[in-house]
Amino acid sequence: MSDPQLPAADPHSLWGRLRQGLATRLAEASFQEWIAPCTPLRMEGTTLWVRVPSPSTKLWIEQQLVEEFND
């Protein structure tokens, strides 16, 4: 059974909601540098796949936003 809070297969909708939440939690410069360049790719079950522009962005997100992304 799918989670009613997650859009069925719409990665763009979910990513938009995540971005809105992150925009309120992060400093503007951090958001623009680390989150803004990322784009949603696809949903696989309850997992959202996001394209990041560089390995350093991936590492920063994994280190700084692990809880936000796991929620």
Rosetta blueprint (number, residue, H / E / L):
1 M L
2 S L
3 D L
4 P L
5 Q L
6 L L
7 P L
8 A L
9 A L
10 D L
11 P H
12 H H
13 S H
14 L H
15 W H
16 G H
17 R H
18 L H
19 R H
20 Q H
21 G H
22 L H
23 A H
24 T H
25 R H
26 L L
27 A L
28 E H
29 A H
30 S H
31 F H
32 Q H
33 E H
34 W H
35 I H
36 A L
37 P L
38 C L
39 T E
40 P E
41 L E
42 R E
43 M E
44 E E
45 G L
46 T L
47 T E
48 L E
49 W E
50 V E
51 R E
52 V L
53 P L
54 S L
55 P H
56 S H
57 T H
58 K H
59 L H
60 W H
61 I H
62 E H
63 Q H
64 Q H
65 L L
66 V H
67 E H
68 E H
69 F H
70 N H
71 D L
